[in-house]
Amino acid sequence: MGVMKTIKYQIMTLLLLAQLILSCTASAAPSQGKIRIDFDFDSRNASDWKNIYVIWLENEEGAIQNLYVCERLLDGSITDYESALPFWHLNRYNSGDETFREEVDAVTGPTEANRDFTLTAPINESLGENFTLYFEIDQSFNFNDWFPGKAYDMRDQPSVVYAADIDLSDDRTEYDLSILGFVPMYERSRYGNFSFTTEDQKAYEAGTLAFAKGEIFEEMRYITHGRNTEKGVISFGPEDRAQSAIRSVTAITATVEK
């Protein structure tokens, strides 16, 4: 009887070991070097509210490798979480299949809130040599002249998307991420306290300027500058870094190890 138990135990152990090996083999995609992202945060200009962010790689064919997702985005612990980080959340996560969501779970973790941090990850070989590094950041209850909503009504400044195009065939190894634009979390009709400049309003009404939920809007002066109203004409005022949603972001850089 003891011998039978021993054999049974050994068989079960081998089966579990085989399953573990197969699982690791399936989940660990072949890599082609590493990428390190350094986020530099100016705590002197930080909001009273914690930031939230998502970081991913994506090539022109639409292949995505998620590098880090703040768990607060997905666990419902932030207000109106379905609209936070809308570019990634609406266009990538909500359109992803079950496999994609499982991959997201694997890189989801606590927020390094309002501080510097460094993230290092392998680069999946399936991306090829040319891809883009994206970093979307959001800060709740953060108002300025253009998004002056009352506290807690969530008409605050939208998320901001940073990016850098990376070519592994190049000798270059260091990249500075630059701003692509901001991303509205609502449709235009829900931004009751927001108004375009007079010039942009005309373009919007003519259909030549798009302002859509989850889509990048490139004119960053709605985030970085004040608002002037003179003789009924609304225009951009001077730069107003003190109220800008990106006032605490000093730099976002990436280093590739091939």
Secondary structure, DSSP 8 states (H G I E B T S, - for coil): -HHHHHHHHHHHHHHHHHHHHHHHHHHS--EEEEEEEEEEE-GGG--SS-EEEEEEEE-TT--EEEEEEEGGGTSS-STTGGGSSHHHIIIIITT--HHHHHHHHHTEE---TTS-EEEEEEEEGGG-SEEEEEEEEEESS---SSS---TTSS-S--EEEEEEEEETTSS--EEE-EEEEEE-SS-GGG-TT----HHHHHHHHHTSS---TTS-B--THHHHEEEEEETTEEEEEEE-GGG-TTTTEEEEEEEEE-
